[in-house]
């Protein structure tokens, strides 16, 4: 089977790659495991220095990497540049902070010395999606390579050129050969790779269905897994919110990356007292979005990544309207060869509709009305997902209280849109997955948290244990 790179803006096939056979995959795993055995022995300051060089490689190649992302998955060029910059930031963050985060931590006990150490596990399999083809990989790779793990990337099959380019970033930065490798294989072969004894852990960013399959396999094999899965992020707009500021943040979040983001705003839960003006301003602002050639500097919305994904989004919109939602804007497939879908606004959305219950991975805003603050919180939490959430209110203390204690999500923002940050942990609850990436927790997720206990005095042979 060929792995195909296709431009979603034109439909043009850019390049085809043969899928690796079993022997080639075995060779990659063997070389990556061998590389890990020496990599783990390198002093951490050397590993960190190489990660800083990876940031330099990203910076010096920002334009070609950005254009590659645009060609392969369709994001607007300005957003692609921002993605490369964020990857470099992540590399520098762990280059600077990683040694301290991984330093042994003394714990006072009755021992002469007792401490917690953080040791690498081995080869980590990363199963990554197409929507942020560089960022999703670097937010896994930067902390894990600094920690001493090796990485094997199984990227989405529609972004093979990005996958190979990322492998080259680490090679150009001077990382030892085979510490980070790419597997060009289909998703049906992930299970066999995970079963290999040389793979010690797995991290997945993708759909809930993919997370279930890989997470269950990892559990069967007793291998650690981190799952960052789908989301249907609720944004609560309370009656006292600054509507213009709220709409600006809501539209920015809904349209980032063409709406193809797990943490994009998807459900806008608005107090009924301000619902109509919010709907009008949301539709007006979405209507001003410039959709077109993703290579153009002024384009704000490019195509979706594949035609089948565009068709899935349209089906969700049609079925929601058939169930009673009001179509305020968009809702029609754009003409032409590209996988374009226009900014779309649905009002009167209610539970039971696809726009309310499912993850809509495209530029579609679903507006739901709430009776009051308590009803808005209830609607927000009445979801299978729990990745991100936001609340907009003039009362910042109240917003912080709602974000802190009332909303069921891994990341909750007040008067701003949800986004990831290398300094903060990122991940979800419920069907949005488990485990954390980024921050201190991210670099500790896939390591052996080891207790080391040095007795204060020699224990006589055969002395009874207190355990």
N, C-alpha and C positions, 0 to 999 in steps of 0.2 A: 504494500500500500504506500502511495506517495503522500508525503506531508506537504500541504500546499500553502503558499503565501499569496494571498489575494488582496488587492486594493479594494476596500469596501466602497470607496467614492466612485470608482469607475467599473468595478467588476473584473478588472484585468488581473490575470494570473501573473504574479511577479517572478516566482521561482517555485520549483518543486524539489523536494528532498526525499530520497529513499528512506523508508523506515528502517531503523537499526534491527538487525536480526538478533537472535538469542545469544549468539557467540559475541557479538559486538557489545551488547549490554553487559554480559559477564565480564568482558575485558575492562569496561569502564568501572564496574564495581570493584574489581580486583585492584586496579591501579589507584582508585580513589581511597580504598581501605589502606593500601600500602602507604599512600601519601599521608593519610591521617596519623599513622603510627609515628612518623617523624615530625609531622606538624605539631602534634600535641606536646612535643618536647621543646619546641622553640620557646624562648622566653616571651612572656606576654607582651613586653614592650616592643619586641620585634614584630609580632603579629599585628599589634596596633599601628606601628609605623607603616606597614604595608597597606593597612586599611586606609590610612591617610593618603597614601599614594593612589589608591583606587579613586578617592575623591578627586584628586588632581586629574586623573585620566578622564573622569566624567566631565569635569569642567572644561578640559581642553578639547573635548569632542562633543560638546553640547549640541551643536547644530546638526552634525550627521546623525547622532542618536535621536534627536528630536524628529528629524525628517523620516527616519526609519519607523518610528512609532506612528507617525501620521500615515505613511504609506501602508503600513500593515494592519492597523486597526482603526484609523480614521479620526483620531482626536485632533482638535484644532492645534495649529502649530504653537501658539502661545502657551497653551496648556501643556503641550509636550515639553517645551523648554522648562516650564516650571517643574515638571516631573523629574527631569534630569537634575535640576538644581536641588530638589528635595532629596534625591538619592545621594548626592554628594554631601549634603548636610548630615544625613543619617550615618554615612561612613565616617565623617569627621567627629560626630558625636561619640560614636563607640570607640574611635581611635583615641579620643581624649578621656572619656569617662570609663571605658571598659576595664582598664587595669585596676582602677579603684573599686569598681563594682564587683570584680572577681577576686579581690584580695581576700585572704583568709580572715575570718571574723572570730576573734577570741570571745569565749563565753566563760564566765566565772563559775567553776564547780569546785569539787574537792580534789580535783586532779592537779598535778604540777602544771599542766597546761591542757586545756581543751579548746578546740576551735572547730569552726565550720569552714570547709574548703569547697571550692567549686571546680570540678574536674570535667573535661569533655567526655561525651558519650561515644562518639565515633562518626560514622557517615550518617548524615541526616538527609532523608528524601524530602524534597520540596515539590508539592503539586500546586502549581500556580495558574491563575487565570489570565485572560487576555486584556482585561479592561485597563489595568495600569501595568503594562508589560515590563517596565523597569522597576517601578516603586515596589510592587508586591514582592519582587525577588530580593531587592536590596534590604528591605526591612526584615527579611529572614536572614540573609547572608551576612550582613554587617555584624550583628551581635554574635552569630554562631561561629563565624570564622575567627573573630577575635577571641572567642571562648576556647578555641582549639578544635572545634568540630570540623569535619569536611562536609561538603555539600554536593548532592546530586540533584539536578533540576529536571523535572518533567514539566515543561511549560505547556500551555494551551497549544493545540495543534495548528491554530491559525496565526501564531506569532513565532514561527521557527527562527526567522532572521533576528528577532530581538533576543531570543534565547541564546543563540550563538554569539551575538554581540556582547552579551553580559559575560559569557565565559571568557571572551577576549579581554574584557576590562580587567579581570583579575590577572590574566596572563601578562598583560602589558604593565600592570602595576608591580609585577615581580613576585607574585605569589608562586610557591612551588607548583610545578606541573602536577595536575590531577587533584589538587585540593578542592577545586570546584569544577564540576563537569556537567554537561548537558546531555540528556537522553532524548533523542528524536524518536519517540514511540507514541502509539495511540493510548487513549485512556484505558482501554481494555486490558492493558498489560501492567498497570500500576500495581495490582495485587501481587503479581509474581515478583516484582521488584521489592515490594515491602516484605515479602516472605524470605528474601535472601538474608542469611545470617549476618552479612556484612553491613546491612542497613540497621541502624540501632533506634531510629526514631523517625517520625514523619510530621510535617507541617503542611496544612492544606488551607488554601483560600479558594473558595468557590461556592457552589450551590449547596443547599441543605442536603439534597439527595446524594451528591458526591461525598459530603462529609459523613453522612450515615454509613455509606459503603466502606470508605477508607477507615473511619473511626472504629467500626465494628471489626474490621480485619485487624487493625492495630491492637484492639482489645484482646482478640483471640490469640494474637502472637505475644501479648504482654509487652508491647512496645509503646513508648510514650508518644502521644499525639497532641498537636495543637490544631484546633479547628476554628477558622474564621469564616463564617458562612453567610447566608443571606440576611437581608434586613428589610424592614418596612418602617423606616424611622418616622416617628410621629413628631411634628412640630406644633406645640400648643401656642395659640395666639389668644391671650387673655383680653378681657374687655378694656383694660387700661393700657394696652400695648401701643407703642408708637407704630402706627400701621405702615407708614412709608419705610421706616427702618426695617420692620419685620418683613415686609414684602421683598425688599432688596436682598435680605439674607436668605429668605425662602427660595426666591428665584435662582439666586446664585448656587445654592445647594442642589436644587432640583435639576439644573441644567449642566452642572459640572460633568465633564467627560460624556456629554450627550445623555446624561441621566443614568449612565451605566456605572454606577458606584454602589457598593453595598451600604455605604453610609450617606448616600444622597437622601435628602428629604423626600419622603414619598406620600405621607399622609399629613395634611394640614388641618388640624382640629381647632376650629375657630369658635369662640364664644358667639352665640347667635346675635348678640347685640351689635356686633361689628362684622357679622358675616357678609352682608351685602357689599359694604365698601371694600372689604378685603378681597372678595371675589372680583370686583371691578378693577381694582388696582393690580391684582395678580394677573388677570387676563391682559390688561393693557401693557404691563411690563413684559410679559412673556411674548406678546405680539411684536415687540420691538426687537426681538432677538434676530441677529443676522445669521441665517443658515446658508451654507454653501461650501465652496471648495475649502477643505481643511488646511490647505497650504497657504491660503490667503491670510494676511495679517489681521484683517478686520473680521474674520469669521468667528462667531461665537458658538455655533452648533454645526458639527460635521455629521457624517452619516453614522448610523449604528454599525457595529463591527461586522455583522453578517446579515444577509437578507433574511435568513430564517429567524433571527432574533428580532428583526424589524417586524416580521409578520406576526410573531408571538405577541409583541407589544400591541399591535393593531387589533388583534383578536381580543385582548384584555379590554381595550377601550370600547370596542363594539359591544362586547357582552355586558359591560358595565352600563352603557347607554340603554341597551335593551332591558336592563333590570331597573331602569328609572333614573340613572344619573343624567344631569343636564350638561350637554356639551357646549362650553363657552368659547372654545378656541381649538382649532386644529382638528385632529381626529381623522385625517385622510392621508393615504399613502402618497408621497410625493412622486411626481412623474420622473422618468429617467432611469438610467442604469444603476445608479448608486443606491445604497441601503438607507436613504434619508427618511426621517420621520419628523414632522413639524412639531414645534412646541404646542402642547395640548393641555387644556384645562377642563377638568370635570368638577362640577359642583353637585350638591345634593347626594354625594356618595354616602352609602350606608353599609353596615356589615352584611355580608353575604354577596357583595359585588366583588369581582376580581380586583378592582382598584383599591378596595379596602382590605381584602383578605390575603392577596398574593403580593409577591414582590414584582413590581412593574419596573423592568430594567430599561427605561427609556425616558424621554423628556415629557412625562405626563404628570401633572399635578392633580392630586385627588383631594378635594375640599370636603370636610365633614363638619357638620354643625354640632356644637355642644350647648347644653342648657346653661351651664355655668362652669366654674373652675373644677369642681369635684367631678362633674360629668366628663369634662375634657380629660382629666387624669384617668378616669375609668376607661374611656374609649382608647386612650393611648396604650394602656396596659393590656387591653383586650386583644392581644395579638400573640401568635406563636413565636414571633421574633423578639429579640432584645439586644440589638446591636448599638444603636445610638438614639438620642432623643434631644429635643431642645424646647425651651419655654421662653416666650417673649412677654415681658411685663414691665411696667414702669416701676414696680416695687421690687427692687433687686433682692432684698432680703427674702421676700416671698418666693421669688424665682429660685434663689439658691436653696431654700428649704424644699421646694418641689423637686428640684433636680437631685438633691442629696437623698431625700427620704421617701419620695413618692413614685418616681418614675423607674420602671423596670428595664434597665438597659446598662450596657457596659460603659458607655460614655454619654454624659448628660451635660449640655451646654445651656447657658443663660444668655439671651439676647445676642446670639451668634450662631453660626452654622457649625455642625459637627465636622471635625477633621482629625486626622491622626498627626502625632507629633513625636519625634524620636525620644523626647524627654519624658513622655507620659505613657503608661501602659494602655494597650489597645486590644479590645476583644469583646465578645458578647456573652449573653446568657440565653437560656431557652434554646430554640432551634437556630439561633445565630451562632451556636458553637460554645467552645470552652477553651481555656488557656489564654495566655496573654502574649502579645508581641510588643516590642518597643519598651522604652523605659528600663528601670531596674529589673522588673519582673520578666521582661522579654529576654534578657540575657541569661536569666536564671532558669528559664523554662526547660531547656533541653541540655542540662548538665547534670552530673551526679553531685547532688548536695551531700557532701560527705562529712560525717562526724569523725574527728580525730581526738583521741583521749590518751593522754600520757600520764600514767599513774605517778602519784607522789612518792611512792615507795614500791619496791619490788614485792609482788604478791607471791606468796609461797605456792609452789606447785600443788595442784589439787584443791586449792582453797575454794570454798563454795561460792557460786555466783549469786548475786542478789536479784537476778532477773527472774 
